[in-house]
Amino acid sequence: MNELKVVASIAEKSALRYTPAGIPIATAVLMHHSKQEQASTQRQVEFEITAVAAGAISKRFLEIQLGVTMLFTGFLARKNRNSKSLVFHITDFQENEFETPLLD
């Protein structure tokens, strides 16, 4: 199974573009900050990941304000057939429902 859920905020976003088939594509960089437990110790986790939303969800995706923390759901795939870089393909998102903020 290839499903990823990440609480993150949009750090950068590009203008909406369209594939040759006319499918709208939104691209952004997501930023994540959290503390995770590993080997009985707290670890500070920070990363940025390129994200893509395609189809009807893309316009809603671009409406999210920069810096707003959301829960993103999707899957990982190569940037293209010959690349080793991964891209997070967003299939759904919703407001962050965690009681405490993940940002310090």
MODELLER restraints for C-alpha pairs under 7 A, 6 or more apart:
rsr = mdl.restraints
at = mdl.atoms
rsr.add(forms.Gaussian(group=physical.xy_distance, feature=features.Distance(at['CA:2:A'], at['CA:75:A']), mean=5.56, stdev=0.5))
rsr.add(forms.Gaussian(group=physical.xy_distance, feature=features.Distance(at['CA:2:A'], at['CA:76:A']), mean=6.78, stdev=0.5))
rsr.add(forms.Gaussian(group=physical.xy_distance, feature=features.Distance(at['CA:3:A'], at['CA:74:A']), mean=5.69, stdev=0.5))
rsr.add(forms.Gaussian(group=physical.xy_distance, feature=features.Distance(at['CA:3:A'], at['CA:75:A']), mean=4.74, stdev=0.5))
rsr.add(forms.Gaussian(group=physical.xy_distance, feature=features.Distance(at['CA:4:A'], at['CA:73:A']), mean=5.72, stdev=0.5))
rsr.add(forms.Gaussian(group=physical.xy_distance, feature=features.Distance(at['CA:4:A'], at['CA:74:A']), mean=5.36, stdev=0.5))
rsr.add(forms.Gaussian(group=physical.xy_distance, feature=features.Distance(at['CA:4:A'], at['CA:75:A']), mean=5.34, stdev=0.5))
rsr.add(forms.Gaussian(group=physical.xy_distance, feature=features.Distance(at['CA:5:A'], at['CA:71:A']), mean=6.79, stdev=0.5))
rsr.add(forms.Gaussian(group=physical.xy_distance, feature=features.Distance(at['CA:5:A'], at['CA:72:A']), mean=5.58, stdev=0.5))
rsr.add(forms.Gaussian(group=physical.xy_distance, feature=features.Distance(at['CA:5:A'], at['CA:73:A']), mean=4.50, stdev=0.5))
rsr.add(forms.Gaussian(group=physical.xy_distance, feature=features.Distance(at['CA:5:A'], at['CA:74:A']), mean=6.63, stdev=0.5))
rsr.add(forms.Gaussian(group=physical.xy_distance, feature=features.Distance(at['CA:6:A'], at['CA:71:A']), mean=5.70, stdev=0.5))
rsr.add(forms.Gaussian(group=physical.xy_distance, feature=features.Distance(at['CA:6:A'], at['CA:72:A']), mean=5.31, stdev=0.5))
rsr.add(forms.Gaussian(group=physical.xy_distance, feature=features.Distance(at['CA:6:A'], at['CA:73:A']), mean=6.66, stdev=0.5))
rsr.add(forms.Gaussian(group=physical.xy_distance, feature=features.Distance(at['CA:7:A'], at['CA:32:A']), mean=6.57, stdev=0.5))
rsr.add(forms.Gaussian(group=physical.xy_distance, feature=features.Distance(at['CA:7:A'], at['CA:69:A']), mean=6.59, stdev=0.5))
rsr.add(forms.Gaussian(group=physical.xy_distance, feature=features.Distance(at['CA:7:A'], at['CA:70:A']), mean=5.57, stdev=0.5))
rsr.add(forms.Gaussian(group=physical.xy_distance, feature=features.Distance(at['CA:7:A'], at['CA:71:A']), mean=4.40, stdev=0.5))
rsr.add(forms.Gaussian(group=physical.xy_distance, feature=features.Distance(at['CA:7:A'], at['CA:72:A']), mean=6.19, stdev=0.5))
rsr.add(forms.Gaussian(group=physical.xy_distance, feature=features.Distance(at['CA:7:A'], at['CA:96:A']), mean=6.88, stdev=0.5))
rsr.add(forms.Gaussian(group=physical.xy_distance, feature=features.Distance(at['CA:8:A'], at['CA:30:A']), mean=5.97, stdev=0.5))
rsr.add(forms.Gaussian(group=physical.xy_distance, feature=features.Distance(at['CA:8:A'], at['CA:31:A']), mean=5.36, stdev=0.5))
rsr.add(forms.Gaussian(group=physical.xy_distance, feature=features.Distance(at['CA:8:A'], at['CA:32:A']), mean=4.54, stdev=0.5))
rsr.add(forms.Gaussian(group=physical.xy_distance, feature=features.Distance(at['CA:8:A'], at['CA:69:A']), mean=5.28, stdev=0.5))
rsr.add(forms.Gaussian(group=physical.xy_distance, feature=features.Distance(at['CA:8:A'], at['CA:70:A']), mean=5.67, stdev=0.5))
rsr.add(forms.Gaussian(group=physical.xy_distance, feature=features.Distance(at['CA:8:A'], at['CA:71:A']), mean=6.54, stdev=0.5))
rsr.add(forms.Gaussian(group=physical.xy_distance, feature=features.Distance(at['CA:9:A'], at['CA:30:A']), mean=5.50, stdev=0.5))
rsr.add(forms.Gaussian(group=physical.xy_distance, feature=features.Distance(at['CA:9:A'], at['CA:31:A']), mean=5.37, stdev=0.5))
rsr.add(forms.Gaussian(group=physical.xy_distance, feature=features.Distance(at['CA:9:A'], at['CA:32:A']), mean=6.69, stdev=0.5))
rsr.add(forms.Gaussian(group=physical.xy_distance, feature=features.Distance(at['CA:9:A'], at['CA:66:A']), mean=6.80, stdev=0.5))
rsr.add(forms.Gaussian(group=physical.xy_distance, feature=features.Distance(at['CA:9:A'], at['CA:67:A']), mean=5.04, stdev=0.5))
rsr.add(forms.Gaussian(group=physical.xy_distance, feature=features.Distance(at['CA:9:A'], at['CA:68:A']), mean=5.24, stdev=0.5))
rsr.add(forms.Gaussian(group=physical.xy_distance, feature=features.Distance(at['CA:9:A'], at['CA:69:A']), mean=4.46, stdev=0.5))
rsr.add(forms.Gaussian(group=physical.xy_distance, feature=features.Distance(at['CA:9:A'], at['CA:70:A']), mean=6.09, stdev=0.5))
rsr.add(forms.Gaussian(group=physical.xy_distance, feature=features.Distance(at['CA:10:A'], at['CA:28:A']), mean=6.63, stdev=0.5))
rsr.add(forms.Gaussian(group=physical.xy_distance, feature=features.Distance(at['CA:10:A'], at['CA:29:A']), mean=5.90, stdev=0.5))
rsr.add(forms.Gaussian(group=physical.xy_distance, feature=features.Distance(at['CA:10:A'], at['CA:30:A']), mean=4.57, stdev=0.5))
rsr.add(forms.Gaussian(group=physical.xy_distance, feature=features.Distance(at['CA:10:A'], at['CA:31:A']), mean=6.21, stdev=0.5))
rsr.add(forms.Gaussian(group=physical.xy_distance, feature=features.Distance(at['CA:10:A'], at['CA:66:A']), mean=5.10, stdev=0.5))
rsr.add(forms.Gaussian(group=physical.xy_distance, feature=features.Distance(at['CA:10:A'], at['CA:67:A']), mean=5.63, stdev=0.5))
rsr.add(forms.Gaussian(group=physical.xy_distance, feature=features.Distance(at['CA:10:A'], at['CA:68:A']), mean=6.90, stdev=0.5))
rsr.add(forms.Gaussian(group=physical.xy_distance, feature=features.Distance(at['CA:11:A'], at['CA:29:A']), mean=5.58, stdev=0.5))
rsr.add(forms.Gaussian(group=physical.xy_distance, feature=features.Distance(at['CA:11:A'], at['CA:30:A']), mean=5.62, stdev=0.5))
rsr.add(forms.Gaussian(group=physical.xy_distance, feature=features.Distance(at['CA:11:A'], at['CA:31:A']), mean=5.95, stdev=0.5))
rsr.add(forms.Gaussian(group=physical.xy_distance, feature=features.Distance(at['CA:11:A'], at['CA:66:A']), mean=5.83, stdev=0.5))
rsr.add(forms.Gaussian(group=physical.xy_distance, feature=features.Distance(at['CA:11:A'], at['CA:67:A']), mean=6.22, stdev=0.5))
rsr.add(forms.Gaussian(group=physical.xy_distance, feature=features.Distance(at['CA:12:A'], at['CA:28:A']), mean=5.45, stdev=0.5))
rsr.add(forms.Gaussian(group=physical.xy_distance, feature=features.Distance(at['CA:12:A'], at['CA:29:A']), mean=5.14, stdev=0.5))
rsr.add(forms.Gaussian(group=physical.xy_distance, feature=features.Distance(at['CA:13:A'], at['CA:27:A']), mean=5.93, stdev=0.5))
rsr.add(forms.Gaussian(group=physical.xy_distance, feature=features.Distance(at['CA:13:A'], at['CA:28:A']), mean=4.05, stdev=0.5))
rsr.add(forms.Gaussian(group=physical.xy_distance, feature=features.Distance(at['CA:13:A'], at['CA:29:A']), mean=6.35, stdev=0.5))
rsr.add(forms.Gaussian(group=physical.xy_distance, feature=features.Distance(at['CA:14:A'], at['CA:26:A']), mean=6.74, stdev=0.5))
rsr.add(forms.Gaussian(group=physical.xy_distance, feature=features.Distance(at['CA:14:A'], at['CA:27:A']), mean=5.57, stdev=0.5))
rsr.add(forms.Gaussian(group=physical.xy_distance, feature=features.Distance(at['CA:14:A'], at['CA:28:A']), mean=6.09, stdev=0.5))
rsr.add(forms.Gaussian(group=physical.xy_distance, feature=features.Distance(at['CA:15:A'], at['CA:26:A']), mean=6.87, stdev=0.5))
rsr.add(forms.Gaussian(group=physical.xy_distance, feature=features.Distance(at['CA:16:A'], at['CA:24:A']), mean=6.59, stdev=0.5))
rsr.add(forms.Gaussian(group=physical.xy_distance, feature=features.Distance(at['CA:16:A'], at['CA:25:A']), mean=5.85, stdev=0.5))
rsr.add(forms.Gaussian(group=physical.xy_distance, feature=features.Distance(at['CA:16:A'], at['CA:26:A']), mean=5.09, stdev=0.5))
rsr.add(forms.Gaussian(group=physical.xy_distance, feature=features.Distance(at['CA:17:A'], at['CA:24:A']), mean=5.72, stdev=0.5))
rsr.add(forms.Gaussian(group=physical.xy_distance, feature=features.Distance(at['CA:17:A'], at['CA:25:A']), mean=5.30, stdev=0.5))
rsr.add(forms.Gaussian(group=physical.xy_distance, feature=features.Distance(at['CA:17:A'], at['CA:26:A']), mean=6.65, stdev=0.5))
rsr.add(forms.Gaussian(group=physical.xy_distance, feature=features.Distance(at['CA:18:A'], at['CA:24:A']), mean=4.43, stdev=0.5))
rsr.add(forms.Gaussian(group=physical.xy_distance, feature=features.Distance(at['CA:18:A'], at['CA:25:A']), mean=5.71, stdev=0.5))
rsr.add(forms.Gaussian(group=physical.xy_distance, feature=features.Distance(at['CA:23:A'], at['CA:54:A']), mean=6.88, stdev=0.5))
rsr.add(forms.Gaussian(group=physical.xy_distance, feature=features.Distance(at['CA:23:A'], at['CA:55:A']), mean=5.62, stdev=0.5))
rsr.add(forms.Gaussian(group=physical.xy_distance, feature=features.Distance(at['CA:24:A'], at['CA:54:A']), mean=5.82, stdev=0.5))
rsr.add(forms.Gaussian(group=physical.xy_distance, feature=features.Distance(at['CA:24:A'], at['CA:55:A']), mean=5.25, stdev=0.5))
rsr.add(forms.Gaussian(group=physical.xy_distance, feature=features.Distance(at['CA:24:A'], at['CA:58:A']), mean=6.46, stdev=0.5))
rsr.add(forms.Gaussian(group=physical.xy_distance, feature=features.Distance(at['CA:25:A'], at['CA:52:A']), mean=6.90, stdev=0.5))
rsr.add(forms.Gaussian(group=physical.xy_distance, feature=features.Distance(at['CA:25:A'], at['CA:53:A']), mean=5.84, stdev=0.5))
rsr.add(forms.Gaussian(group=physical.xy_distance, feature=features.Distance(at['CA:25:A'], at['CA:54:A']), mean=4.59, stdev=0.5))
rsr.add(forms.Gaussian(group=physical.xy_distance, feature=features.Distance(at['CA:25:A'], at['CA:55:A']), mean=6.54, stdev=0.5))
rsr.add(forms.Gaussian(group=physical.xy_distance, feature=features.Distance(at['CA:25:A'], at['CA:58:A']), mean=5.85, stdev=0.5))
rsr.add(forms.Gaussian(group=physical.xy_distance, feature=features.Distance(at['CA:26:A'], at['CA:52:A']), mean=5.66, stdev=0.5))
rsr.add(forms.Gaussian(group=physical.xy_distance, feature=features.Distance(at['CA:26:A'], at['CA:53:A']), mean=5.15, stdev=0.5))
rsr.add(forms.Gaussian(group=physical.xy_distance, feature=features.Distance(at['CA:26:A'], at['CA:54:A']), mean=6.42, stdev=0.5))
rsr.add(forms.Gaussian(group=physical.xy_distance, feature=features.Distance(at['CA:26:A'], at['CA:58:A']), mean=5.14, stdev=0.5))
rsr.add(forms.Gaussian(group=physical.xy_distance, feature=features.Distance(at['CA:26:A'], at['CA:62:A']), mean=6.61, stdev=0.5))
rsr.add(forms.Gaussian(group=physical.xy_distance, feature=features.Distance(at['CA:27:A'], at['CA:51:A']), mean=5.75, stdev=0.5))
rsr.add(forms.Gaussian(group=physical.xy_distance, feature=features.Distance(at['CA:27:A'], at['CA:52:A']), mean=4.59, stdev=0.5))
rsr.add(forms.Gaussian(group=physical.xy_distance, feature=features.Distance(at['CA:27:A'], at['CA:53:A']), mean=6.56, stdev=0.5))
rsr.add(forms.Gaussian(group=physical.xy_distance, feature=features.Distance(at['CA:28:A'], at['CA:50:A']), mean=5.90, stdev=0.5))
rsr.add(forms.Gaussian(group=physical.xy_distance, feature=features.Distance(at['CA:28:A'], at['CA:51:A']), mean=5.23, stdev=0.5))
rsr.add(forms.Gaussian(group=physical.xy_distance, feature=features.Distance(at['CA:28:A'], at['CA:52:A']), mean=6.48, stdev=0.5))
rsr.add(forms.Gaussian(group=physical.xy_distance, feature=features.Distance(at['CA:29:A'], at['CA:48:A']), mean=6.42, stdev=0.5))
rsr.add(forms.Gaussian(group=physical.xy_distance, feature=features.Distance(at['CA:29:A'], at['CA:49:A']), mean=5.58, stdev=0.5))
rsr.add(forms.Gaussian(group=physical.xy_distance, feature=features.Distance(at['CA:29:A'], at['CA:50:A']), mean=4.52, stdev=0.5))
rsr.add(forms.Gaussian(group=physical.xy_distance, feature=features.Distance(at['CA:29:A'], at['CA:51:A']), mean=5.82, stdev=0.5))
rsr.add(forms.Gaussian(group=physical.xy_distance, feature=features.Distance(at['CA:30:A'], at['CA:48:A']), mean=5.46, stdev=0.5))
rsr.add(forms.Gaussian(group=physical.xy_distance, feature=features.Distance(at['CA:30:A'], at['CA:49:A']), mean=5.33, stdev=0.5))
rsr.add(forms.Gaussian(group=physical.xy_distance, feature=features.Distance(at['CA:30:A'], at['CA:50:A']), mean=6.29, stdev=0.5))
rsr.add(forms.Gaussian(group=physical.xy_distance, feature=features.Distance(at['CA:30:A'], at['CA:51:A']), mean=6.60, stdev=0.5))
rsr.add(forms.Gaussian(group=physical.xy_distance, feature=features.Distance(at['CA:31:A'], at['CA:47:A']), mean=5.91, stdev=0.5))
rsr.add(forms.Gaussian(group=physical.xy_distance, feature=features.Distance(at['CA:31:A'], at['CA:48:A']), mean=4.53, stdev=0.5))
rsr.add(forms.Gaussian(group=physical.xy_distance, feature=features.Distance(at['CA:31:A'], at['CA:49:A']), mean=6.74, stdev=0.5))
rsr.add(forms.Gaussian(group=physical.xy_distance, feature=features.Distance(at['CA:32:A'], at['CA:46:A']), mean=5.47, stdev=0.5))
rsr.add(forms.Gaussian(group=physical.xy_distance, feature=features.Distance(at['CA:32:A'], at['CA:47:A']), mean=5.43, stdev=0.5))
rsr.add(forms.Gaussian(group=physical.xy_distance, feature=features.Distance(at['CA:32:A'], at['CA:48:A']), mean=6.39, stdev=0.5))
rsr.add(forms.Gaussian(group=physical.xy_distance, feature=features.Distance(at['CA:33:A'], at['CA:45:A']), mean=5.66, stdev=0.5))
rsr.add(forms.Gaussian(group=physical.xy_distance, feature=features.Distance(at['CA:33:A'], at['CA:46:A']), mean=4.52, stdev=0.5))
rsr.add(forms.Gaussian(group=physical.xy_distance, feature=features.Distance(at['CA:33:A'], at['CA:47:A']), mean=6.92, stdev=0.5))
rsr.add(forms.Gaussian(group=physical.xy_distance, feature=features.Distance(at['CA:33:A'], at['CA:102:A']), mean=6.39, stdev=0.5))
rsr.add(forms.Gaussian(group=physical.xy_distance, feature=features.Distance(at['CA:33:A'], at['CA:103:A']), mean=5.72, stdev=0.5))
rsr.add(forms.Gaussian(group=physical.xy_distance, feature=features.Distance(at['CA:34:A'], at['CA:44:A']), mean=6.04, stdev=0.5))
rsr.add(forms.Gaussian(group=physical.xy_distance, feature=features.Distance(at['CA:34:A'], at['CA:45:A']), mean=5.24, stdev=0.5))
rsr.add(forms.Gaussian(group=physical.xy_distance, feature=features.Distance(at['CA:34:A'], at['CA:46:A']), mean=6.64, stdev=0.5))
rsr.add(forms.Gaussian(group=physical.xy_distance, feature=features.Distance(at['CA:34:A'], at['CA:102:A']), mean=5.11, stdev=0.5))
rsr.add(forms.Gaussian(group=physical.xy_distance, feature=features.Distance(at['CA:34:A'], at['CA:103:A']), mean=6.20, stdev=0.5))
rsr.add(forms.Gaussian(group=physical.xy_distance, feature=features.Distance(at['CA:35:A'], at['CA:42:A']), mean=6.19, stdev=0.5))
rsr.add(forms.Gaussian(group=physical.xy_distance, feature=features.Distance(at['CA:35:A'], at['CA:43:A']), mean=5.43, stdev=0.5))
rsr.add(forms.Gaussian(group=physical.xy_distance, feature=features.Distance(at['CA:35:A'], at['CA:44:A']), mean=4.63, stdev=0.5))
rsr.add(forms.Gaussian(group=physical.xy_distance, feature=features.Distance(at['CA:35:A'], at['CA:45:A']), mean=5.80, stdev=0.5))
rsr.add(forms.Gaussian(group=physical.xy_distance, feature=features.Distance(at['CA:36:A'], at['CA:42:A']), mean=5.61, stdev=0.5))
rsr.add(forms.Gaussian(group=physical.xy_distance, feature=features.Distance(at['CA:36:A'], at['CA:43:A']), mean=5.16, stdev=0.5))
rsr.add(forms.Gaussian(group=physical.xy_distance, feature=features.Distance(at['CA:36:A'], at['CA:44:A']), mean=6.51, stdev=0.5))
rsr.add(forms.Gaussian(group=physical.xy_distance, feature=features.Distance(at['CA:36:A'], at['CA:45:A']), mean=6.84, stdev=0.5))
rsr.add(forms.Gaussian(group=physical.xy_distance, feature=features.Distance(at['CA:37:A'], at['CA:43:A']), mean=5.98, stdev=0.5))
rsr.add(forms.Gaussian(group=physical.xy_distance, feature=features.Distance(at['CA:49:A'], at['CA:87:A']), mean=6.94, stdev=0.5))
rsr.add(forms.Gaussian(group=physical.xy_distance, feature=features.Distance(at['CA:49:A'], at['CA:88:A']), mean=6.97, stdev=0.5))
rsr.add(forms.Gaussian(group=physical.xy_distance, feature=features.Distance(at['CA:50:A'], at['CA:87:A']), mean=5.38, stdev=0.5))
rsr.add(forms.Gaussian(group=physical.xy_distance, feature=features.Distance(at['CA:50:A'], at['CA:88:A']), mean=6.19, stdev=0.5))
rsr.add(forms.Gaussian(group=physical.xy_distance, feature=features.Distance(at['CA:51:A'], at['CA:87:A']), mean=5.68, stdev=0.5))
rsr.add(forms.Gaussian(group=physical.xy_distance, feature=features.Distance(at['CA:51:A'], at['CA:88:A']), mean=4.55, stdev=0.5))
rsr.add(forms.Gaussian(group=physical.xy_distance, feature=features.Distance(at['CA:51:A'], at['CA:89:A']), mean=5.71, stdev=0.5))
rsr.add(forms.Gaussian(group=physical.xy_distance, feature=features.Distance(at['CA:51:A'], at['CA:90:A']), mean=6.62, stdev=0.5))
rsr.add(forms.Gaussian(group=physical.xy_distance, feature=features.Distance(at['CA:52:A'], at['CA:88:A']), mean=6.26, stdev=0.5))
rsr.add(forms.Gaussian(group=physical.xy_distance, feature=features.Distance(at['CA:52:A'], at['CA:89:A']), mean=4.89, stdev=0.5))
rsr.add(forms.Gaussian(group=physical.xy_distance, feature=features.Distance(at['CA:52:A'], at['CA:90:A']), mean=5.90, stdev=0.5))
rsr.add(forms.Gaussian(group=physical.xy_distance, feature=features.Distance(at['CA:53:A'], at['CA:61:A']), mean=6.90, stdev=0.5))
rsr.add(forms.Gaussian(group=physical.xy_distance, feature=features.Distance(at['CA:53:A'], at['CA:89:A']), mean=5.94, stdev=0.5))
rsr.add(forms.Gaussian(group=physical.xy_distance, feature=features.Distance(at['CA:53:A'], at['CA:90:A']), mean=4.98, stdev=0.5))
rsr.add(forms.Gaussian(group=physical.xy_distance, feature=features.Distance(at['CA:53:A'], at['CA:91:A']), mean=6.77, stdev=0.5))
rsr.add(forms.Gaussian(group=physical.xy_distance, feature=features.Distance(at['CA:69:A'], at['CA:96:A']), mean=6.04, stdev=0.5))
rsr.add(forms.Gaussian(group=physical.xy_distance, feature=features.Distance(at['CA:70:A'], at['CA:93:A']), mean=6.73, stdev=0.5))
rsr.add(forms.Gaussian(group=physical.xy_distance, feature=features.Distance(at['CA:70:A'], at['CA:94:A']), mean=5.79, stdev=0.5))
rsr.add(forms.Gaussian(group=physical.xy_distance, feature=features.Distance(at['CA:70:A'], at['CA:95:A']), mean=4.71, stdev=0.5))
rsr.add(forms.Gaussian(group=physical.xy_distance, feature=features.Distance(at['CA:70:A'], at['CA:96:A']), mean=4.54, stdev=0.5))
rsr.add(forms.Gaussian(group=physical.xy_distance, feature=features.Distance(at['CA:71:A'], at['CA:93:A']), mean=5.48, stdev=0.5))
rsr.add(forms.Gaussian(group=physical.xy_distance, feature=features.Distance(at['CA:71:A'], at['CA:94:A']), mean=5.37, stdev=0.5))
rsr.add(forms.Gaussian(group=physical.xy_distance, feature=features.Distance(at['CA:71:A'], at['CA:95:A']), mean=6.01, stdev=0.5))
rsr.add(forms.Gaussian(group=physical.xy_distance, feature=features.Distance(at['CA:71:A'], at['CA:96:A']), mean=5.15, stdev=0.5))
rsr.add(forms.Gaussian(group=physical.xy_distance, feature=features.Distance(at['CA:72:A'], at['CA:90:A']), mean=6.57, stdev=0.5))
rsr.add(forms.Gaussian(group=physical.xy_distance, feature=features.Distance(at['CA:72:A'], at['CA:92:A']), mean=6.10, stdev=0.5))
rsr.add(forms.Gaussian(group=physical.xy_distance, feature=features.Distance(at['CA:72:A'], at['CA:93:A']), mean=4.37, stdev=0.5))
rsr.add(forms.Gaussian(group=physical.xy_distance, feature=features.Distance(at['CA:72:A'], at['CA:94:A']), mean=6.74, stdev=0.5))
rsr.add(forms.Gaussian(group=physical.xy_distance, feature=features.Distance(at['CA:73:A'], at['CA:90:A']), mean=5.79, stdev=0.5))
rsr.add(forms.Gaussian(group=physical.xy_distance, feature=features.Distance(at['CA:73:A'], at['CA:91:A']), mean=5.86, stdev=0.5))
rsr.add(forms.Gaussian(group=physical.xy_distance, feature=features.Distance(at['CA:73:A'], at['CA:92:A']), mean=5.15, stdev=0.5))
rsr.add(forms.Gaussian(group=physical.xy_distance, feature=features.Distance(at['CA:73:A'], at['CA:93:A']), mean=5.86, stdev=0.5))
rsr.add(forms.Gaussian(group=physical.xy_distance, feature=features.Distance(at['CA:74:A'], at['CA:88:A']), mean=6.64, stdev=0.5))
rsr.add(forms.Gaussian(group=physical.xy_distance, feature=features.Distance(at['CA:74:A'], at['CA:89:A']), mean=5.34, stdev=0.5))
rsr.add(forms.Gaussian(group=physical.xy_distance, feature=features.Distance(at['CA:74:A'], at['CA:90:A']), mean=4.40, stdev=0.5))
rsr.add(forms.Gaussian(group=physical.xy_distance, feature=features.Distance(at['CA:74:A'], at['CA:91:A']), mean=4.75, stdev=0.5))
rsr.add(forms.Gaussian(group=physical.xy_distance, feature=features.Distance(at['CA:74:A'], at['CA:92:A']), mean=6.58, stdev=0.5))
rsr.add(forms.Gaussian(group=physical.xy_distance, feature=features.Distance(at['CA:75:A'], at['CA:88:A']), mean=5.76, stdev=0.5))
rsr.add(forms.Gaussian(group=physical.xy_distance, feature=features.Distance(at['CA:75:A'], at['CA:89:A']), mean=5.31, stdev=0.5))
rsr.add(forms.Gaussian(group=physical.xy_distance, feature=features.Distance(at['CA:75:A'], at['CA:90:A']), mean=6.86, stdev=0.5))
rsr.add(forms.Gaussian(group=physical.xy_distance, feature=features.Distance(at['CA:76:A'], at['CA:86:A']), mean=6.23, stdev=0.5))
rsr.add(forms.Gaussian(group=physical.xy_distance, feature=features.Distance(at['CA:76:A'], at['CA:87:A']), mean=5.66, stdev=0.5))
rsr.add(forms.Gaussian(group=physical.xy_distance, feature=features.Distance(at['CA:76:A'], at['CA:88:A']), mean=4.74, stdev=0.5))
rsr.add(forms.Gaussian(group=physical.xy_distance, feature=features.Distance(at['CA:76:A'], at['CA:89:A']), mean=6.07, stdev=0.5))
rsr.add(forms.Gaussian(group=physical.xy_distance, feature=features.Distance(at['CA:77:A'], at['CA:86:A']), mean=5.47, stdev=0.5))
rsr.add(forms.Gaussian(group=physical.xy_distance, feature=features.Distance(at['CA:77:A'], at['CA:87:A']), mean=5.56, stdev=0.5))
rsr.add(forms.Gaussian(group=physical.xy_distance, feature=features.Distance(at['CA:77:A'], at['CA:88:A']), mean=6.73, stdev=0.5))
rsr.add(forms.Gaussian(group=physical.xy_distance, feature=features.Distance(at['CA:78:A'], at['CA:84:A']), mean=6.12, stdev=0.5))
rsr.add(forms.Gaussian(group=physical.xy_distance, feature=features.Distance(at['CA:78:A'], at['CA:85:A']), mean=5.66, stdev=0.5))
rsr.add(forms.Gaussian(group=physical.xy_distance, feature=features.Distance(at['CA:78:A'], at['CA:86:A']), mean=4.55, stdev=0.5))
rsr.add(forms.Gaussian(group=physical.xy_distance, feature=features.Distance(at['CA:78:A'], at['CA:87:A']), mean=6.01, stdev=0.5))
rsr.add(forms.Gaussian(group=physical.xy_distance, feature=features.Distance(at['CA:79:A'], at['CA:85:A']), mean=5.68, stdev=0.5))
rsr.add(forms.Gaussian(group=physical.xy_distance, feature=features.Distance(at['CA:79:A'], at['CA:86:A']), mean=5.50, stdev=0.5))
rsr.add(forms.Gaussian(group=physical.xy_distance, feature=features.Distance(at['CA:79:A'], at['CA:87:A']), mean=5.53, stdev=0.5))
